[in-house]
Amino acid sequence: MSTNTLQRMDLPHLVTALPGPKAAQLIARDEAVLSPSYTRGYPLTVARAEGSMIEDLDGNRFLDCNAGIAVCATGHCHPKVVAAIQEQAAKLIHYSGTDFYYENMAQLAETLQRLVPGGGRRRVYFGNSGTEAIEASLKMARYHTGRERFIAFLGAFHGRTMGALSLTGSKSVQKKGFGSLLGGVTHIPYANCYRCNYGKQVETCNVECVKVIEDQLIRHILPADDIAGIIVEPVQGEGGYVVPPQKFLDELQTVAAKYQIPIIWDEVRAGMGRTGKMFAVEHFGVNPDILALAKGIASGMPLSAVVTKPEWMQWKPGAHASTFGGNPVAIASSLATIGLLESELLENASKVGGYMLDRMREWPRRFAHVGRVQGLGLMLGFELVRDQVGKERYPELRDKLELMAFERGLLILGCGPNSIRLCPPLVFTRDQAEWTLDTLEECLRAG
């Protein structure tokens, strides 16, 4: 760690070997009692956090490019978010908005109605997590259409509850050992034109990954009037932070409209400012039928929302509900979060993310093991490959870079089979972005 960062509280400073003694003690306690299903890529223990900085139990400071897995949109413990939580907690913590009324629940629904692209009236269902938003969307699509089956995409991650897991096409370990899942789900390739399943280049792509819906599935296997919905991430997350071509989403909407199939837009990861716009679909001119939100919606508090055109949310009282969904404290945090996004953080995410992406796009030329680089706003990813010719995936180097970065005070995570994701809080500064890229370049040279 260079000495010029020692007095800067907005940059890393390491004071012990990693993990330090207190961290090691906690890890031992954790491993004795916590579920072994949790994935821990490196031995980070978190004692406190502020902005884009994390401090561990031993006083080591880290720069956070994970944001609690793309959750803490306004940064850790933003004073306006903290104040909103404290004020609401002193008045009302819980009284189940699915059975009774409180004002800020309607206020947030009105705010989301205003924000979602396309204009017009919307209806909102509140839950607690991304997977709950997906479960609600599935039930809603079935209820409205009277149909049963769904189309999802390979590489997608939609959650781990049984319905959402049935749609997930990320890693087989996520499904192994759990038996039969929701029936009637068909997975098809996502628009990963860099590794096009049909041998096309991005500039000549004919969107075969969408044409398969009509030309193969509907024609030979899956009657259109059996399809309750198509679920898609406008920017694929766990699949490798893949940004699709405009024509992919255009063609998807054309096919869906032709057969009157609703599209469920999973913006659990990409929504709420992550891409430099409030919703990722805004980059593609989409007027969403069903929009699933979570993660950054309340900057750390448990909240999710499904926002739909009124015609899609026609279920009757008691058809679906959640005891804690729309908790008043979580909603207060969300309203504060949205205020910060609109006033300053969307612009910051766009500017700082744009700077990072421009610099990262030079990496394939400068570093032999960097493949595709892409992203929107502060949702950025890059692939590790064995060589620039065959572009064979290099997951071992990806895993090594995660640990090398951690040892330098930078928190990153992998995604997809061989990619690194960068999803820092949207308060990320230009100085922090430069330090991050300098550190990653150092790791790439050493790796």
Secondary structure, DSSP 8 states (H G I E B T S, - for coil): --GGGTT-TTS-B--SSSS-HHHHHHHHHHHHHS-TT---SS----SEEEBTEEE-TTS-EEEESSHHHHT-TT-BT-HHHHHHHHHHHTT-S---TTTS--HHHHHHHHHHHHHSTT-S--EEEEESSHHHHHHHHHHHHHHHH---EEEEETT----SSHHHHHH--S-GGGTTTS----SSEEEE----GGG-TTS--GGG---HHHHHIIIIIIIII--GGGEEEEEE-SSBSTTTSB---HHHHHHHHHHHHHTT--EEEE-TTTTTTTTSSSSGGGGGT---SEEEE-GGGTTTS--EEEEE-GGG----TTSS--SSTT-HHHHHHHHHHHHHIIIIIHHHHHHHHHHHHHHHTTHHHH-TTEEEEEEETTEEEEEEBS-TTT--B-HHHHHHHHHHHHHTTEE-EEETTTEEEE---TT--HHHHHHHHHHHHHHHHH-
